[in-house]
Amino acid sequence: MKIIVNQKLLMLDGEMNIEGLLSELSVSTKYMAIEVNEVIIPKSEYTKYLLKENDIVEVINAVGGG
């Protein structure tokens, strides 16, 4: 399955949820958000949300500042 993650093509073997994707990418879920096809997905949905062919995923890291 092909998806786009942060503007880069990624090939996945079979079905995968957001939690599995983040694990495969070694991304911590602390201080970040996930957007799929321009919709923010709540962290409570990461295990339930199955990615689909041609999904566009953005991993957004929170940046502190003042």
PDB file of N, CA, C and O in Angstrom:
ATOM      1  N   MET A   1       0.842  -1.170   0.000  1.00  0.00           N
ATOM      2  CA  MET A   1       0.000   0.000   0.000  1.00  0.00           C
ATOM      3  C   MET A   1       0.890   1.236   0.000  1.00  0.00           C
ATOM      4  O   MET A   1       1.884   1.297   0.723  1.00  0.00           O
ATOM      5  N   LYS A   2       0.521   2.227  -0.823  1.00  0.00           N
ATOM      6  CA  LYS A   2       1.278   3.473  -0.907  1.00  0.00           C
ATOM      7  C   LYS A   2       0.574   4.553  -0.093  1.00  0.00           C
ATOM      8  O   LYS A   2      -0.638   4.739  -0.205  1.00  0.00           O
ATOM      9  N   ILE A   3       1.348   5.261   0.728  1.00  0.00           N
ATOM     10  CA  ILE A   3       0.866   6.455   1.400  1.00  0.00           C
ATOM     11  C   ILE A   3       1.964   7.515   1.300  1.00  0.00           C
ATOM     12  O   ILE A   3       3.118   7.209   0.997  1.00  0.00           O
ATOM     13  N   ILE A   4       1.589   8.738   1.554  1.00  0.00           N
ATOM     14  CA  ILE A   4       2.550   9.840   1.588  1.00  0.00           C
ATOM     15  C   ILE A   4       2.672  10.283   3.046  1.00  0.00           C
ATOM     16  O   ILE A   4       1.670  10.592   3.692  1.00  0.00           O
ATOM     17  N   VAL A   5       3.905  10.312   3.562  1.00  0.00           N
ATOM     18  CA  VAL A   5       4.151  10.765   4.933  1.00  0.00           C
ATOM     19  C   VAL A   5       5.111  11.945   4.871  1.00  0.00           C
ATOM     20  O   VAL A   5       6.250  11.813   4.422  1.00  0.00           O
ATOM     21  N   ASN A   6       4.635  13.105   5.328  1.00  0.00           N
ATOM     22  CA  ASN A   6       5.438  14.326   5.283  1.00  0.00           C
ATOM     23  C   ASN A   6       6.075  14.520   3.907  1.00  0.00           C
ATOM     24  O   ASN A   6       7.271  14.786   3.786  1.00  0.00           O
ATOM     25  N   GLN A   7       5.247  14.379   2.879  1.00  0.00           N
ATOM     26  CA  GLN A   7       5.608  14.618   1.484  1.00  0.00           C
ATOM     27  C   GLN A   7       6.575  13.599   0.899  1.00  0.00           C
ATOM     28  O   GLN A   7       7.200  13.858  -0.129  1.00  0.00           O
ATOM     29  N   LYS A   8       6.704  12.430   1.550  1.00  0.00           N
ATOM     30  CA  LYS A   8       7.563  11.367   1.024  1.00  0.00           C
ATOM     31  C   LYS A   8       6.740  10.100   0.841  1.00  0.00           C
ATOM     32  O   LYS A   8       5.936   9.744   1.703  1.00  0.00           O
ATOM     33  N   LEU A   9       6.943   9.419  -0.288  1.00  0.00           N
ATOM     34  CA  LEU A   9       6.239   8.183  -0.576  1.00  0.00           C
ATOM     35  C   LEU A   9       6.722   7.080   0.352  1.00  0.00           C
ATOM     36  O   LEU A   9       7.924   6.906   0.549  1.00  0.00           O
ATOM     37  N   LEU A  10       5.781   6.337   0.920  1.00  0.00           N
ATOM     38  CA  LEU A  10       6.110   5.226   1.808  1.00  0.00           C
ATOM     39  C   LEU A  10       5.282   4.025   1.384  1.00  0.00           C
ATOM     40  O   LEU A  10       4.073   4.134   1.181  1.00  0.00           O
ATOM     41  N   MET A  11       5.937   2.882   1.250  1.00  0.00           N
ATOM     42  CA  MET A  11       5.254   1.638   0.906  1.00  0.00           C
ATOM     43  C   MET A  11       5.058   0.825   2.176  1.00  0.00           C
ATOM     44  O   MET A  11       6.009   0.599   2.925  1.00  0.00           O
ATOM     45  N   LEU A  12       3.822   0.384   2.422  1.00  0.00           N
ATOM     46  CA  LEU A  12       3.503  -0.432   3.591  1.00  0.00           C
ATOM     47  C   LEU A  12       3.082  -1.817   3.149  1.00  0.00           C
ATOM     48  O   LEU A  12       2.467  -1.981   2.096  1.00  0.00           O
ATOM     49  N   ASP A  13       3.413  -2.811   3.952  1.00  0.00           N
ATOM     50  CA  ASP A  13       2.976  -4.173   3.691  1.00  0.00           C
ATOM     51  C   ASP A  13       1.653  -4.400   4.414  1.00  0.00           C
ATOM     52  O   ASP A  13       1.636  -4.544   5.636  1.00  0.00           O
ATOM     53  N   GLY A  14       0.556  -4.432   3.684  1.00  0.00           N
ATOM     54  CA  GLY A  14      -0.738  -4.719   4.283  1.00  0.00           C
ATOM     55  C   GLY A  14      -1.306  -3.562   5.078  1.00  0.00           C
ATOM     56  O   GLY A  14      -0.828  -2.430   4.997  1.00  0.00           O
ATOM     57  N   GLU A  15      -2.354  -3.876   5.862  1.00  0.00           N
ATOM     58  CA  GLU A  15      -3.032  -2.862   6.662  1.00  0.00           C
ATOM     59  C   GLU A  15      -2.155  -2.381   7.810  1.00  0.00           C
ATOM     60  O   GLU A  15      -1.355  -3.132   8.367  1.00  0.00           O
ATOM     61  N   MET A  16      -2.332  -1.098   8.150  1.00  0.00           N
ATOM     62  CA  MET A  16      -1.605  -0.550   9.278  1.00  0.00           C
ATOM     63  C   MET A  16      -2.420   0.586   9.877  1.00  0.00           C
ATOM     64  O   MET A  16      -3.034   1.375   9.159  1.00  0.00           O
ATOM     65  N   ASN A  17      -2.414   0.655  11.201  1.00  0.00           N
ATOM     66  CA  ASN A  17      -3.067   1.781  11.866  1.00  0.00           C
ATOM     67  C   ASN A  17      -2.020   2.870  12.130  1.00  0.00           C
ATOM     68  O   ASN A  17      -0.829   2.681  11.882  1.00  0.00           O
ATOM     69  N   ILE A  18      -2.490   4.006  12.635  1.00  0.00           N
ATOM     70  CA  ILE A  18      -1.572   5.124  12.876  1.00  0.00           C
ATOM     71  C   ILE A  18      -0.529   4.763  13.923  1.00  0.00           C
ATOM     72  O   ILE A  18       0.640   5.124  13.784  1.00  0.00           O
ATOM     73  N   GLU A  19      -0.936   4.061  14.962  1.00  0.00           N
ATOM     74  CA  GLU A  19       0.018   3.664  16.004  1.00  0.00           C
ATOM     75  C   GLU A  19       1.134   2.801  15.416  1.00  0.00           C
ATOM     76  O   GLU A  19       2.303   2.980  15.758  1.00  0.00           O
ATOM     77  N   GLY A  20       0.782   1.876  14.543  1.00  0.00           N
ATOM     78  CA  GLY A  20       1.781   1.024  13.884  1.00  0.00           C
ATOM     79  C   GLY A  20       2.709   1.820  12.993  1.00  0.00           C
ATOM     80  O   GLY A  20       3.910   1.555  12.943  1.00  0.00           O
ATOM     81  N   LEU A  21       2.155   2.803  12.284  1.00  0.00           N
ATOM     82  CA  LEU A  21       2.979   3.657  11.433  1.00  0.00           C
ATOM     83  C   LEU A  21       3.989   4.427  12.263  1.00  0.00           C
ATOM     84  O   LEU A  21       5.169   4.479  11.916  1.00  0.00           O
ATOM     85  N   LEU A  22       3.533   5.029  13.366  1.00  0.00           N
ATOM     86  CA  LEU A  22       4.443   5.796  14.215  1.00  0.00           C
ATOM     87  C   LEU A  22       5.530   4.907  14.800  1.00  0.00           C
ATOM     88  O   LEU A  22       6.680   5.328  14.929  1.00  0.00           O
ATOM     89  N   SER A  23       5.171   3.684  15.152  1.00  0.00           N
ATOM     90  CA  SER A  23       6.159   2.742  15.668  1.00  0.00           C
ATOM     91  C   SER A  23       7.195   2.410  14.593  1.00  0.00           C
ATOM     92  O   SER A  23       8.397   2.386  14.860  1.00  0.00           O
ATOM     93  N   GLU A  24       6.716   2.157  13.386  1.00  0.00           N
ATOM     94  CA  GLU A  24       7.630   1.818  12.287  1.00  0.00           C
ATOM     95  C   GLU A  24       8.565   2.989  11.958  1.00  0.00           C
ATOM     96  O   GLU A  24       9.715   2.785  11.570  1.00  0.00           O
ATOM     97  N   LEU A  25       8.059   4.210  12.118  1.00  0.00           N
ATOM     98  CA  LEU A  25       8.870   5.400  11.841  1.00  0.00           C
ATOM     99  C   LEU A  25       9.691   5.845  13.050  1.00  0.00           C
ATOM    100  O   LEU A  25      10.439   6.819  12.969  1.00  0.00           O
ATOM    101  N   SER A  26       9.552   5.133  14.173  1.00  0.00           N
ATOM    102  CA  SER A  26      10.231   5.474  15.429  1.00  0.00           C
ATOM    103  C   SER A  26       9.915   6.898  15.871  1.00  0.00           C
ATOM    104  O   SER A  26      10.807   7.657  16.251  1.00  0.00           O
ATOM    105  N   VAL A  27       8.637   7.248  15.816  1.00  0.00           N
ATOM    106  CA  VAL A  27       8.177   8.582  16.205  1.00  0.00           C
ATOM    107  C   VAL A  27       7.472   8.488  17.551  1.00  0.00           C
ATOM    108  O   VAL A  27       6.580   7.658  17.728  1.00  0.00           O
ATOM    109  N   SER A  28       7.860   9.321  18.489  1.00  0.00           N
ATOM    110  CA  SER A  28       7.204   9.398  19.791  1.00  0.00           C
ATOM    111  C   SER A  28       5.889  10.148  19.642  1.00  0.00           C
ATOM    112  O   SER A  28       5.804  11.106  18.874  1.00  0.00           O
ATOM    113  N   THR A  29       4.871   9.722  20.367  1.00  0.00           N
ATOM    114  CA  THR A  29       3.567  10.393  20.291  1.00  0.00           C
ATOM    115  C   THR A  29       3.465  11.582  21.232  1.00  0.00           C
ATOM    116  O   THR A  29       2.432  12.250  21.278  1.00  0.00           O
ATOM    117  N   LYS A  30       4.515  11.849  21.975  1.00  0.00           N
ATOM    118  CA  LYS A  30       4.502  12.983  22.894  1.00  0.00           C
ATOM    119  C   LYS A  30       4.772  14.270  22.119  1.00  0.00           C
ATOM    120  O   LYS A  30       5.693  14.326  21.305  1.00  0.00           O
ATOM    121  N   TYR A  31       3.975  15.295  22.370  1.00  0.00           N
ATOM    122  CA  TYR A  31       4.135  16.614  21.749  1.00  0.00           C
ATOM    123  C   TYR A  31       4.040  16.584  20.223  1.00  0.00           C
ATOM    124  O   TYR A  31       4.833  17.233  19.540  1.00  0.00           O
ATOM    125  N   MET A  32       3.086  15.843  19.694  1.00  0.00           N
ATOM    126  CA  MET A  32       2.914  15.809  18.255  1.00  0.00           C
ATOM    127  C   MET A  32       1.457  15.544  17.910  1.00  0.00           C
ATOM    128  O   MET A  32       0.663  15.169  18.772  1.00  0.00           O
ATOM    129  N   ALA A  33       1.118  15.740  16.660  1.00  0.00           N
ATOM    130  CA  ALA A  33      -0.224  15.472  16.162  1.00  0.00           C
ATOM    131  C   ALA A  33      -0.113  14.791  14.805  1.00  0.00           C
ATOM    132  O   ALA A  33       0.896  14.912  14.110  1.00  0.00           O
ATOM    133  N   ILE A  34      -1.165  14.075  14.444  1.00  0.00           N
ATOM    134  CA  ILE A  34      -1.209  13.403  13.155  1.00  0.00           C
ATOM    135  C   ILE A  34      -2.392  13.948  12.365  1.00  0.00           C
ATOM    136  O   ILE A  34      -3.506  14.068  12.876  1.00  0.00           O
ATOM    137  N   GLU A  35      -2.121  14.271  11.116  1.00  0.00           N
ATOM    138  CA  GLU A  35      -3.157  14.724  10.206  1.00  0.00           C
ATOM    139  C   GLU A  35      -3.206  13.723   9.047  1.00  0.00           C
ATOM    140  O   GLU A  35      -2.173  13.396   8.462  1.00  0.00           O
ATOM    141  N   VAL A  36      -4.401  13.243   8.720  1.00  0.00           N
ATOM    142  CA  VAL A  36      -4.576  12.346   7.581  1.00  0.00           C
ATOM    143  C   VAL A  36      -5.563  13.016   6.635  1.00  0.00           C
ATOM    144  O   VAL A  36      -6.703  13.295   7.006  1.00  0.00           O
ATOM    145  N   ASN A  37      -5.118  13.268   5.424  1.00  0.00           N
ATOM    146  CA  ASN A  37      -5.951  13.918   4.417  1.00  0.00           C
ATOM    147  C   ASN A  37      -6.556  15.222   4.951  1.00  0.00           C
ATOM    148  O   ASN A  37      -7.742  15.499   4.773  1.00  0.00           O
ATOM    149  N   GLU A  38      -5.705  16.007   5.609  1.00  0.00           N
ATOM    150  CA  GLU A  38      -6.043  17.334   6.135  1.00  0.00           C
ATOM    151  C   GLU A  38      -7.016  17.321   7.304  1.00  0.00           C
ATOM    152  O   GLU A  38      -7.654  18.334   7.588  1.00  0.00           O
ATOM    153  N   VAL A  39      -7.137  16.175   7.991  1.00  0.00           N
ATOM    154  CA  VAL A  39      -7.997  16.060   9.172  1.00  0.00           C
ATOM    155  C   VAL A  39      -7.133  15.582  10.340  1.00  0.00           C
ATOM    156  O   VAL A  39      -6.458  14.556  10.247  1.00  0.00           O
ATOM    157  N   ILE A  40      -7.163  16.345  11.448  1.00  0.00           N
ATOM    158  CA  ILE A  40      -6.417  15.941  12.644  1.00  0.00           C
ATOM    159  C   ILE A  40      -7.098  14.712  13.247  1.00  0.00           C
ATOM    160  O   ILE A  40      -8.314  14.698  13.444  1.00  0.00           O
ATOM    161  N   ILE A  41      -6.303  13.686  13.538  1.00  0.00           N
ATOM    162  CA  ILE A  41      -6.820  12.459  14.139  1.00  0.00           C
ATOM    163  C   ILE A  41      -6.501  12.497  15.634  1.00  0.00           C
ATOM    164  O   ILE A  41      -5.338  12.660  16.002  1.00  0.00           O
ATOM    165  N   PRO A  42      -7.514  12.350  16.514  1.00  0.00           N
ATOM    166  CA  PRO A  42      -7.252  12.352  17.958  1.00  0.00           C
ATOM    167  C   PRO A  42      -6.383  11.161  18.364  1.00  0.00           C
ATOM    168  O   PRO A  42      -6.496  10.080  17.788  1.00  0.00           O
ATOM    169  N   LYS A  43      -5.524  11.364  19.350  1.00  0.00           N
ATOM    170  CA  LYS A  43      -4.647  10.277  19.817  1.00  0.00           C
ATOM    171  C   LYS A  43      -5.441   9.053  20.239  1.00  0.00           C
ATOM    172  O   LYS A  43      -4.959   7.927  20.110  1.00  0.00           O
ATOM    173  N   SER A  44      -6.650   9.259  20.741  1.00  0.00           N
ATOM    174  CA  SER A  44      -7.487   8.130  21.165  1.00  0.00           C
ATOM    175  C   SER A  44      -7.896   7.241  19.988  1.00  0.00           C
ATOM    176  O   SER A  44      -8.368   6.123  20.196  1.00  0.00           O
ATOM    177  N   GLU A  45      -7.722   7.723  18.760  1.00  0.00           N
ATOM    178  CA  GLU A  45      -8.099   6.964  17.569  1.00  0.00           C
ATOM    179  C   GLU A  45      -6.914   6.292  16.871  1.00  0.00           C
ATOM    180  O   GLU A  45      -7.117   5.567  15.897  1.00  0.00           O
ATOM    181  N   TYR A  46      -5.698   6.510  17.338  1.00  0.00           N
ATOM    182  CA  TYR A  46      -4.514   5.991  16.647  1.00  0.00           C
ATOM    183  C   TYR A  46      -4.542   4.476  16.455  1.00  0.00           C
ATOM    184  O   TYR A  46      -4.096   3.985  15.418  1.00  0.00           O
ATOM    185  N   THR A  47      -5.053   3.729  17.423  1.00  0.00           N
ATOM    186  CA  THR A  47      -5.085   2.270  17.284  1.00  0.00           C
ATOM    187  C   THR A  47      -6.242   1.809  16.402  1.00  0.00           C
ATOM    188  O   THR A  47      -6.191   0.711  15.848  1.00  0.00           O
ATOM    189  N   LYS A  48      -7.274   2.624  16.262  1.00  0.00           N
ATOM    190  CA  LYS A  48      -8.467   2.240  15.504  1.00  0.00           C
ATOM    191  C   LYS A  48      -8.424   2.699  14.050  1.00  0.00           C
ATOM    192  O   LYS A  48      -9.041   2.084  13.180  1.00  0.00           O
ATOM    193  N   TYR A  49      -7.693   3.779  13.791  1.00  0.00           N
ATOM    194  CA  TYR A  49      -7.708   4.385  12.452  1.00  0.00           C
ATOM    195  C   TYR A  49      -6.801   3.611  11.506  1.00  0.00           C
ATOM    196  O   TYR A  49      -5.579   3.639  11.650  1.00  0.00           O
ATOM    197  N   LEU A  50      -7.400   2.918  10.536  1.00  0.00           N
ATOM    198  CA  LEU A  50      -6.623   2.175   9.550  1.00  0.00           C
ATOM    199  C   LEU A  50      -6.311   3.074   8.361  1.00  0.00           C
ATOM    200  O   LEU A  50      -7.198   3.719   7.803  1.00  0.00           O
ATOM    201  N   LEU A  51      -5.061   3.106   7.992  1.00  0.00           N
ATOM    202  CA  LEU A  51      -4.629   3.891   6.846  1.00  0.00           C
ATOM    203  C   LEU A  51      -5.086   3.205   5.561  1.00  0.00           C
ATOM    204  O   LEU A  51      -5.199   1.980   5.499  1.00  0.00           O
ATOM    205  N   LYS A  52      -5.345   4.018   4.543  1.00  0.00           N
ATOM    206  CA  LYS A  52      -5.810   3.502   3.261  1.00  0.00           C
ATOM    207  C   LYS A  52      -4.853   3.914   2.148  1.00  0.00           C
ATOM    208  O   LYS A  52      -4.080   4.860   2.297  1.00  0.00           O
ATOM    209  N   GLU A  53      -4.915   3.200   1.043  1.00  0.00           N
ATOM    210  CA  GLU A  53      -4.111   3.502  -0.129  1.00  0.00           C
ATOM    211  C   GLU A  53      -4.215   4.989  -0.470  1.00  0.00           C
ATOM    212  O   GLU A  53      -5.307   5.557  -0.488  1.00  0.00           O
ATOM    213  N   ASN A  54      -3.075   5.606  -0.737  1.00  0.00           N
ATOM    214  CA  ASN A  54      -2.966   7.009  -1.155  1.00  0.00           C
ATOM    215  C   ASN A  54      -3.322   8.032  -0.082  1.00  0.00           C
ATOM    216  O   ASN A  54      -3.515   9.205  -0.399  1.00  0.00           O
ATOM    217  N   ASP A  55      -3.414   7.614   1.190  1.00  0.00           N
ATOM    218  CA  ASP A  55      -3.606   8.590   2.267  1.00  0.00           C
ATOM    219  C   ASP A  55      -2.412   9.533   2.305  1.00  0.00           C
ATOM    220  O   ASP A  55      -1.284   9.141   2.008  1.00  0.00           O
ATOM    221  N   ILE A  56      -2.678  10.774   2.674  1.00  0.00           N
ATOM    222  CA  ILE A  56      -1.619  11.765   2.855  1.00  0.00           C
ATOM    223  C   ILE A  56      -1.539  12.067   4.345  1.00  0.00           C
ATOM    224  O   ILE A  56      -2.461  12.631   4.933  1.00  0.00           O
ATOM    225  N   VAL A  57      -0.415  11.679   4.940  1.00  0.00           N
ATOM    226  CA  VAL A  57      -0.224  11.784   6.389  1.00  0.00           C
ATOM    227  C   VAL A  57       0.812  12.861   6.680  1.00  0.00           C
ATOM    228  O   VAL A  57       1.862  12.919   6.039  1.00  0.00           O
ATOM    229  N   GLU A  58       0.508  13.702   7.641  1.00  0.00           N
ATOM    230  CA  GLU A  58       1.462  14.699   8.114  1.00  0.00           C
ATOM    231  C   GLU A  58       1.697  14.449   9.600  1.00  0.00           C
ATOM    232  O   GLU A  58       0.751  14.394  10.385  1.00  0.00           O
ATOM    233  N   VAL A  59       2.947  14.299   9.975  1.00  0.00           N
ATOM    234  CA  VAL A  59       3.339  14.179  11.375  1.00  0.00           C
ATOM    235  C   VAL A  59       3.796  15.569  11.801  1.00  0.00           C
ATOM    236  O   VAL A  59       4.796  16.085  11.302  1.00  0.00           O
ATOM    237  N   ILE A  60       3.059  16.165  12.722  1.00  0.00           N
ATOM    238  CA  ILE A  60       3.298  17.543  13.123  1.00  0.00           C
ATOM    239  C   ILE A  60       3.877  17.556  14.536  1.00  0.00           C
ATOM    240  O   ILE A  60       3.224  17.110  15.479  1.00  0.00           O
ATOM    241  N   ASN A  61       5.087  18.061  14.682  1.00  0.00           N
ATOM    242  CA  ASN A  61       5.727  18.148  15.992  1.00  0.00           C
ATOM    243  C   ASN A  61       5.467  19.510  16.599  1.00  0.00           C
ATOM    244  O   ASN A  61       5.607  20.537  15.935  1.00  0.00           O
ATOM    245  N   ALA A  62       5.082  19.510  17.881  1.00  0.00           N
ATOM    246  CA  ALA A  62       4.879  20.771  18.610  1.00  0.00           C
ATOM    247  C   ALA A  62       6.244  21.373  18.943  1.00  0.00           C
ATOM    248  O   ALA A  62       7.177  20.667  19.327  1.00  0.00           O
ATOM    249  N   VAL A  63       6.334  22.679  18.789  1.00  0.00           N
ATOM    250  CA  VAL A  63       7.576  23.385  19.078  1.00  0.00           C
ATOM    251  C   VAL A  63       7.266  24.445  20.118  1.00  0.00           C
ATOM    252  O   VAL A  63       6.380  25.280  19.929  1.00  0.00           O
ATOM    253  N   GLY A  64       8.009  24.403  21.224  1.00  0.00           N
ATOM    254  CA  GLY A  64       7.813  25.400  22.269  1.00  0.00           C
ATOM    255  C   GLY A  64       8.588  26.674  21.955  1.00  0.00           C
ATOM    256  O   GLY A  64       9.561  26.665  21.201  1.00  0.00           O
ATOM    257  N   GLY A  65       8.148  27.719  22.530  1.00  0.00           N
ATOM    258  CA  GLY A  65       8.846  28.980  22.299  1.00  0.00           C
ATOM    259  C   GLY A  65       8.172  30.091  23.093  1.00  0.00           C
ATOM    260  O   GLY A  65       7.206  29.859  23.819  1.00  0.00           O
ATOM    261  N   GLY A  66       8.673  31.241  22.950  1.00  0.00           N
ATOM    262  CA  GLY A  66       8.062  32.330  23.689  1.00  0.00           C
ATOM    263  C   GLY A  66       8.205  33.654  23.028  1.00  0.00           C
ATOM    264  O   GLY A  66       7.729  34.661  23.553  1.00  0.00           O
TER     265      GLY A  66
END
